[in-house]
Structure formats: structure tokens, C-alpha cells
Amino acid sequence: MATTPRDAAANQLLQFSKEHEGKIESTTTTFGTGVPEKDASMTVGYHGPILLQDWVLIDELSHFSRERIPERVVHAKGAGAFGYFIVTNDITQYTAASVFSEVNKKTSIAVRFSQVAGEMGYPDTYRDVRGFAIKFYAEDGIWDLVGNNLPVFFVKDCALFPSFIHAVKRNPKTHLRPDYDMFWDFITLREETTHTTMMMFSDRGIPANYRQMHGYGVNTFVLVNAKKQVHYCKFHYITNQGIDYLTSDDAQKIGGVDPDYHIRDLYNAIETKNFPSWNFYIQIMTPEQAGKYRFDPFDDSKVWLHADFPLIPVGKLVLNKNPKNYFAEVEQIAFDPAHLIPGIEPSFDRMIQGRLFNYGDTHRYRLGANSGQLAINSPPDYTATPETGPSAHPSVSITGPIERTDSGNDDNFTQSRLLYRNVLKPEERGRLIQNIVSWLKPTNSVLQQRAIDLFSKVDESLGQKIRETLNESLTQHVVL
């Protein structure tokens, strides 16, 4: 009989069956006792009631009631894989971190890709920022590098993070999402969101798959070398598969047919030994340079321009293994920016400062107080002592008044202007405008005008083209 060709993901159960053919495997309870009868409860006669003493049934049902955990508040839906990081270039002049200690050194890693805003049923091809989190199983502990596929973020102070996430979640009254009014209300009131918003509405807002997108640590970190010298750092991982994207139309069509499109693509690529990889780079800034730089080096809504701070090659990330148990290895994996190893420290970046608490706190709620003891989150066995690495807390002097300072009024348009005028090609600028308008059209006229005013501050012609395209779109909508 002829059959439709099937990919590796579709054949997973068949492959599992072949691998276990002829093997006799027993079924046990959660506490290891053999189950005498899996398919029937213990009753009094054929039509009688089930007995409370049926400990096999009680174990089955109680486990079933608790086999789900609360989904993540953000980054709820994602895909995971495993592999290694290998050092290709010596950066020990900047850091004494064990993962970078020598060329050709390999460190096991786990990676989780994700959608930021939506819930578990979210289509993979929706316009959104993608998470790109890496867990390094270093010899002296766990290092979690938790970033995204864009180099910047919408807000620069962690005090604003809950408000931003609420703006992209479901409307608390209608329970509908997206709520375009909520989104544009927040965006147009906080001008520091402009840079990331433009990137999200560019082609990079819908990657073709997880393999063909770049990754960034986003926040500013501190590297400490063996001499306890300090350098500020940004992390970059550049795809070797070539960056690619989906158009809005294609993404919508694919999402209606296969909402797990990106998860399926990653699984099939690894299963067919088409192992994805990324080249790993850093940008380095000295404290002296930071004090003089024209942009705040700790502002995660801005990049360090490559012309000022070129990428320095470090190594390579390779994913060559799929999870054996998605729940245990991907759903229960817990990334925490506070998980650092000697040689890597947090900076004064306001977002990383807040994330140091918030991530661990969500894991304590979602997975429990002992989430770090789950196998996927446990560090490797090691015998390092505090004396083997650099000081975990280099001496830093800080002076200044204690006050609440809103940093949102810094220069929020120079880098957005560079993106629009110098980075995007003409056809990419056209798609950017169309994508912005597609989200502006459903909102109210007040927010439409606020958005046009916002983008006019980036470039007057950008605001004018958005206005013209929006008016044309609304006119066509009325005619139809």
C-alpha cells in the first residue's frame, strides 16, 4: 500500500517501537512496584464500585492530576535541544570563566527557543520576539545565558517589565489577544520601546525557523579575568544556516495549518543529522570607554555599534541531540540569569538586575523550591573551590543619591533612525511599514495618531508613509 512520505517527527512512535521490539518491559507504579493489571480497576464484582484500596488506580489518578505544571508567564511555548559549545579563540585576557579557559574546550549545553508573549497553544509563526536561552553545564557550576533573537529589548527598567508583558497578553475583560489598543497604548507612551518595536515589525519579527535566526544576550555583563581586571561585555550568536524569515502572509497560512511549525523543523533537522550551529562572539568595552560612550552602555534598548566595538570571535554552539522526554527536559528546564560562574558577573543594567531575582522566583513558584535538583537543572559534579577562580565580586565603588530615576527619556531615536536609514534595504523598509500598519489598522484613531507621531520622530518620511499606507488601507477596508 502506498503511503504519504513522513518526516522524522511523524515517525517518532514507529521508530520507538522498532528500537524496543522484542524487549520485555514491565509497568510499575511511581514507587517502583509492578502493576498487575494496567487496564482495569479493582471492583466488587462486575458492576460493583471501585475500592479505595486499589492503590494502583490511586497512584495512576493522583499522578495524572499532577503531571502538568503551571506554564511560564512569558516564553510559555518553545522547543529544546542539546549539544555543545567549543572554544575556537582565546579570550582569557577578558575572562577567567571555565567555559572559555582554552581553545578546543567543549562544554555541554542545553538550549531552549521560545515565543515571548503567547501561551502554550500559540502558533510558532506569530509576529513576536523569540527567546534564545543557553544553559552551560560548566565544570564549576551552571551558567545560564538567557537572551532573545533581537539584540535589544522594549524597556530598560525592570519596573516596567510587568506592565509591558500585560500589554501583550490577553485583555483581562474580553480575554482576547492580541489587543492592539493595549499594545500601542504602551508602545506610544514609552519611547524607549521604539528601537525594539521597529525590529519586531521588520523581517526579523517572524523567523523562518529557530535555526535561521541570530541570538543575543541582550543585557550588558561584566567579565573578570585572572588578574581580576574588569571588562563590560555583550554576547552574540550568529547563525551558520543563513538568516531567513517568513512574510506575514506565509506565516499566517502556515500557522493555520501547523501551529508547531518551528518545533517540528528543529526536531526534524537534528533527527536527520542536519545539526544547527551558531558562531559565538562578544563585544568588549572597558570601564573607561563606558564612562565616555555616547549611549548608555547599560541600556538594553540600545546596541553597542559594531563600528565602535567590533565582534570578537569566541567559539561555536552546536545542537546535535533532541530531548528524549519533552516534559522532563524542556518544560522543566529552568534558566536563571543569576546562575553565573566565576569570571562572569552582572552589570548595572537595570533589566539584568531585576532578572537576577525574578527568574528564580518564577521557578520556585512553577517548579517548586527544589527545581535546581531536577536532573536537567543540576550542575555537573565538580571539586572546584572558591580559590580556583577569580573573585566573584570584584571591588567596585559606587556613589550617588538614592532615588527613583526614570531613564526613559534618554536618546530613544538615534539608533532607531540608523536602523531605518542605514541598515534596512528599501524593500525591507516597505515591509516594515506594511507590518506596522497591519497592527495599527485595528486600533483606535487616537493611538494611530500617537504611533504616527512616534515614528515621525525616527524619520519624518517614515511617519508620513505610515500615515499614507494606513489611510489607504482603511479606505480599501471601507470599500470592501
N, C-alpha and C positions, 0 to 999 in steps of 0.2 A: 504494500500500500504506500502510495506517495505521501510524504508529509511535508509540511511547511518548514523551511530551514529555521533552526532555533539557535539563539546565541547562548553564551556560557551561563548567563543568569537564569535563562529559562530552563536549562538542562541541569541546574544545580541538584535537584532532588534525584534525578535519574543517575547522575554521577555519584551521589552519596550512596545510592542503592548498590551500584556496581562495586564501590570500594568496600562495602560491608557484606557482599554476597558470600553466603556460606558461614558467616560468623554467628555464633550463638551469643546473644547479649541479653542479660536479664534486666527486668524493670524493677526499680526499687523505690521506696519512699524517700523523702528528703533526708531521713536519718539513716538510710542505707539498708533497711530491711526489705527483703524480697516481697514483691506484690503477688499474692496467689492468683488473683483474678482482676484484670485491669478493666474489663468491660461490663461488670455487674456489681451492684451494691449488695450488702448483706441485709436480707429482709426476713420477716416472719412469714414463710410460705410465699406462694407465687404472687398473691395480691396483697400481702401484708405490708406493714410500714417498715421503713428503714430503721435500723438500730443505731443508737448513738454510739455503741461500742465498735462500730465499723471504722476503726482507726485509719484504714487505707483510704476510705472515702473522705473522712475528715481532713486527712493530710492533703489529699488532692484538691478539695474545695478551698481550704484555707490558703494553700499556695496559690491557687488560681485568683483568689480575691486580692492577693498582694503582689502579683507578678508585674504589675505596672507601677511606675514611679511618676511623680509629677514631672511634666515636661519643663524644659528650660524656659525661663521668662523671655529670653532672647536666644537666637541660634537654636531654636527648638528642633528643626529638621536638618539633617545632614548626613554625610557619608564619611566613612572612615577607612583607613588603610595603614599598613605598617611597612617599614623599610629601614633605611639607614642614612646617616649623614657622614660624609667623608671629607676630611680637610684636604684642600688642594694647594693652599697658600698659607704661609706663615704670618700670623697676626699676633704673635706673643709679645710684640712690642707694645700692644694696646691692652691685652688682657691675659690673665693667668688662668682663665676658665679651662677646666679639664677637657671639654669637648674640642678645644682649639689647640691643645698642647703640642701637637706635632703633625707634620704633613703625613697624609695617608691614614691617619687615625680614623676609625669608624666608631660611630655611636648609634645604637638602636633608637629608632624614633617611632612615634605614632602620630598620625595626622588626622584631623577632622575638618572637613569642609562643611559649610552650613549656609543657610539663609538667615539673615539677621531678624527680620520683622515678624514673619508669619509663624503659624503653629505647625504641628506635625503633618497636617493634611495639605499644606501649602504647595503649590506647583513649583517645581525647580526652576522653571523658566520665567518666573515673575521678575519684574524690574526691582532690584534690591541690591544692597551691599552683601557680599559673600564673606563669611568668616573663613579664616585660614589659620588654624591653630596647630602648633607643633609641640609634642612632648618629647624631650630628650632624656633618655634613660642613662644619665651620666654616672661615672664611677663614684662620684661624691654627692649623689642625690638627683632629684628631679628638677629639670629646668623646663618651664612652660613658657613658650613664646607665642602669645595669643594675639593674632592680628587679623587683617582683612585683605581683600583683593584691591582695595584702594589705599593710597599712601596717607590719606588724611581722614579726619572724622568730622561729623557735623558740629559738635560742641567741644569746647576746650576746657570746661569746668565740670567736674563730676556732679556738682549740684544740679546741673541741667539735664543729666542723663535720663532720670526717670521721666521728666516731662517730655523729652524728645521721643522716647520709646512709647509713651502713652499716645503721642500724636500719630504714630504709625501703626498702632494696634486697632482693635475693633472699637467702634463708638460705644461707650458704655450704656447708652439708651437704646439705640437701634440694633446693636450687636452686628453692625455691618462694617466691612472693611474692603477696600480702603475707604476712609472718609477723607475726601480731598480737601474739605474745608479745614479739618483738624491739621492736616499736613501743611497746607500753605499758610495757615494762620501762624504756626510755629516758625516755619522757614522765613517768612517775611518779617517777623518780629525779632529774629536773631540773625543779624547779618553775617556772623561768622560761619553760618551754615552754607553760604553761597558757593564756596570752593568745592565742597564735597557734593552738594546738590548738582552742580554742573557736571561733575564726574559721573554721578549716578545716572544722569539723563544722557550722557554720552554713550557711545557704543559699549563701553566697559560695564554699563549697568546691567547687561544681560550676557554673560559669558556663554560661549558655545558649549562649554562643559567645564568641569573643575580642573581638567588637565591643562586647558589652554587659557589660563589666567595667571597673572602675577600675584605675589603675596608680599605683604609688608607688616613689619612690627608696629607701625603707625606711631607709637609713643617714642619719646626720647629716653634712652637708657644710659647708664654710666658703666664704662669698662674700667677695670682696675688691673694693672699689670703686676708682675712680681716685685717691682720696686715701689708698689703702692701709688704709682702715678695714675692720674685720673684723665679719662677722655670721655666726651659725650658721643653717643652712637645712635644711628638709625639702622634697622635691619631690612634687607630687601631679598626677595627670592624671585628670580626671573625664569619663567617657563622655557623649557627647551623644546616644547611641542609647537611653538609659534602661537602668539596670542590671536584669539578669534572670538567672534561674538555672534549673537542671533539678532536679526531685525525684530522689531516689535511684532510685526505680523506673523513671522515664523514662530516666534516664542509663544504667541497666543495659540496658534494652531497646535503646536507640539504639546503645550500644557493641557489642552483639552483632550488629547489622546493618551499621553504618557506623562502624568504629573511627576513621576520619579525618573525623568529623563537623565538628569546628571548623575544620580546614584547608579543607575543602570550602566551608564557609559564608563564610570570609573571601575566598577566591578568587572565588566567585560574586558576592559583594557588590561587590567592586571592579570585576569584569569587566562588571557591569551598571550601573556608574557610581553605585552606592549607597555613596559614599565614606564610610567611618567616620571620626569625628573625636573628639578629646578636648580639653577646656579644660585649660590648663596653669596650675598655681598653685604658690606657695611659701608656707611658713611661715618667719617670721624671728624669731630670738632673739638678743639681744645677749649678749656675754660676761658682762656684769654680771647679766643675768637668769638666765643659765645657772648662775652660781655660787649663786643663791638658789632655783632651781626645786625643787619638791617631789619631782620624779622626775629620775633621772639623764638629762640631755639627750643622752648618747652611748650610751644603752642601746637597741638596736634591737628589744628585745622589748616596748618601750613606745612609745606615741604621745605627741606633744605635744597636749594637749587643745585643741580648736578654740576653746573659750571663753577659754582663756588666750592662744592665738596663732592668730588668725583666718587663714583662707586669703586670700592676696593674689593677684589675677588677674595673669597674665603674658602668656599667648598661647594658641595653638591648634595642635594636631597634626592633620594631615590625611593619610590614606593614599589615594592615587589611582592606584597602579600596582602590578601584580603582577610577580613575578620572571619573567624570560624563561628562566632556567636555574636550577632549584632548587638543584642541587648547587653551582654556582659562586657563587650569590648568597645562599643561605640556609644551606646546610650548611657552607660555608666561611667564612661571616661570623664574625668573632671580636670579641666585646665584652670590654672590659677596663676596670675602674674606675680603673686607673692612667692611662688616657687622658683627661687633663684639659687644659683650655685656660686661659690666663691669666684670672684673675678667679674661678676655681672651684678649691677645694682640698679635700683630705680632712681630716676632723676626728680627734679622739681616739677615736672609735667603734672598739671592738676588732674588730668584724667587717670594717669597711671597711679597717682597717689590714692584716688578713690577706689580704683580697681583692686588695689592691694588688699582691701577689706572685703569689697562687695562680692568678688568671685567665690572666695572661700565660704562666705556666709550663705550664698545660694546653694553651695554643695552640702553644707550642714543641714539645710532645710530639705533639699531634694533627695539626697542620698543618705543622710544621717551623719552623726558625729565621727563615725569610723570610715568615712568614704575613702580616706587615704590608705586604708588597709585592703581595699579591693585589689585584686591581682593587677588589673590594668593600670591602677594609680600608684602601685607600690614601687619604691625605688629599688634598684638592684642592691645586692649585698655588697658592702664595701667596708674597708677598715681605715678610711681616712680620719685624721684628727684635725682639730682647728689649726694646728701648727703647720699642716701640709700646704695650705693655700694662703693667698693674700688676705689681708684684713677684710672682713666682711663689711666693715663700717669705716671707710677712710675718713680722716678728720676733715670736717667742713665747718667753717664759721659762717653764721647767718645772723644778720641784724636787720631790724625793720619793725615798723609798727604792726601790732596785731589788729587786723580789721578785715571786714568783708569787702573785697575789691572785685567789682565786675570788670573782667578783662575783655568783654565782648566788643568793645569799641575801638580796638586796635585796627590797623590797616587790614580790612577784610576784602579788598578788591584788587590789589596789585597782582597777586598770584592768580586769581580768577581771570583777570584780563590777559595775563601771559598765556594761560591755558587756552582761552578763546582765540586770541590773535596769533599766537606763535606755535602752539602745539597741535591744535586741531586743523585738519585739512578742510578746504571749502566744503566738500561733500559731507564731512563729519560735522561741521558746524550746522549744515542744513538738517541733518538727522537730530542733532541736539535740540534745535528749535522745534521740530515736529514732535519730539518726545516730551518736551516741556509743555507744549500746547495740549497734548493728549491728556495730561493730568490737570491742566488749567481749565480746560473746557467744562468739566463737570462742576467746578466750584463757583462761588457767587462773584458778582461783579466787583465788590469791594476788594476781595482777595486777589482777583485777577489784576486789578489796577496796582495793588501793592506789589505783586510779583513783577509786573512790568517795570515799576519804579525801581525795584531791587536790581533787576538785570540791566537796567539802563545805567546804573552806577558802575557796572562792569564794563560796558561798552554801549554807547548811545545807540549804535546801529543794532545791537543785539536786542535791546528793549523795543526798538521800533519794529524789527522783524517779527518778534514775538507778538506784538500788538496786531500787526497786519495779518499774520497767519491765524491768530486766534479769531479775529473778526471774520476772516474768510471762512474759517471752519464753522463758526456759529451761524453764518449766513447760509452755508450749504445745509447745515442741520435743520434750519427753519424751513428751507425749501423742500427738503425731503419729508 
